[in-house]
């Protein structure tokens, strides 16, 4: 129709992977990733490595939800929700996934299935195992073909009660 102008704003679509150990400090990488991609609408995947047991009983009763409850905590969840609210205009989706694969090929398939375009890493960040099944994915991340963005890391000196999420 003449006289009607439709404006469509195209944001670049980026999917970012960030390893998490469910400490609130790990959310600083999420904030940094958002600030480095302010012109993009981001899909952010927080990944936690989990070693699956060989026990048939454990495998039969395995629940992703129960495993996430085991390794997560209220402070992390609160920080995650604050990030969603503060950066709502920049976040298309923000989700937590568990990686249970055993080798690099499985990790590369995970990256491809989730359409990961960037992996944000902090080489100085010391991963903390949250359960006996948790595992650090740094080995897989370092060998992956996705673009890695390294962020210099320093642990906050004061307790991480608030994320200081101001833009």
N, C-alpha and C positions, 0 to 999 in steps of 0.2 A: 504494500500500500504506500502510495506517495505520502510524504510528510512524516512517516514513522521511521525513526532511526533506532535500530537495536544495537546496543553496545554489549559486546562480549569481551570480558577481560580474561585473557589467557595467562594463567600462571604456569610457570614451568613446573612439571611434576617430578619430584625427586623422592626416592625411597632410600632412607638412611638406616643403616644397621649400627647398633651400639650394644656392646656386651654389657651386661649388668650383673652385679652380685647382690643386688637389692639393698645395698647401703644407700642412704639418701645422697651421699657424696657423688655417687655415680651419675646422678641426675644433672650434675654440672655439665657433663658432656652433651646431654640433650639440649640444655640451654645454649651451649656454644654452637651446636649444630644448627639450631634455629637462627641464631644471630648471624651465622655465616651464610645463611640462605634466606635472607629476609624477602627476596623477590620471588621465592618459590613457595608453592603450597606443598608441604611435606607429609609424606607417609613415613612414620618412624617406627622401626621394629627394634624393641629391646630384646636381646636374646640372652638366655642363661643356659649353659651347657649342663646336661644331666647324663650321668652314666647309668644306663639301664642294667638292672640285675639279670642274671641268668636263671633265677628261680622262677619256675612255672607259676607258683602261687602268687609271687609278687607281680608277675606280668599279667596274670588274670585279673588281679584287683588294682592294677595301675590306673590312676586317674590324674589327668593333667591338672585339674582343678585342685585336687588334694596336694599334689606336689607343689603347685604355686603357693598354696596356703602355708606349706612347710617352710619354704624358703623366703617368702615375702614378709613384710612387717608393716605396721600401721604408719610409721613415719615415712617410709618409702611411698606408700600408697597416697598419703596426704600430699607429699611433694609432687607426685605424678599428677594428681588432680589440680594442684596449683599451676603446674606448667600448662595443662590443658586449658585452664581458664585464662591465664595471662597471655598465652600465645595462640588463642583460638583462631585468629585470622591467618596464622601461618601454618597451622597443623590441620591436615586433612584427616589423618588417623594416627593414633599412638597406641601401640599394642605390645604386649609381652608374649614372647614365644619361648618354648623350650626346645633346644636342639639335642636330640638323642642319638645322632649318628656316630659312627665309629671311625670314619676315615675322611680324607680330604675330598674324595669324590662325593660323599654324602653331604659335606658342608657346601661344596660348590653347587650341588643340586638344590640345597636349601636357599642359597643366595639367588639362584635363577628362578626358583618357584616364587620367591617373594619379590622378584624384580629389583634387587638391591643395586643402586647406582653408586653409593658411597658407603664406606665404613669409617666411622669416627673412632679413633683409638687414642689412648693416652699411654704412651710407652712406660711412663714412670708410675702409673697407677698399679697398686698391688692388689690383685684379685683376691677376694676372701671367699673361701668355700662356706656356703650357708648350710650345707648338709653333707652327710657322708657320700651322697650321690652327685654333688656339684663338681664341675670341672671347668678349668680355665680353657677358653677357646683361642687364646692368643696364637698358639701354634697353627691352627687352621686359618685364622685371620691373616697372619703374616704370609702364608702361602697362597692366599686367594687371589683371584684375578681382578676382583672389584677394586675400584679406586679407593685408596686409603688416605684419610686426612688425619695427620698426627697433630694432636693438641698437647702443648706443654701442660704438665700437671703439677699442682702443689696442693697437698691436703689442707683444707681449712683448719686454722689453728683453734677456733672456738667450736663448741658443740654445734652440730648441724641442725639446730631446731627449726630454722627457717631457711628457705632457699635463697632469699634475697632475689626474687624473681623480677624485679623491675627491669624494664627494657633499658 
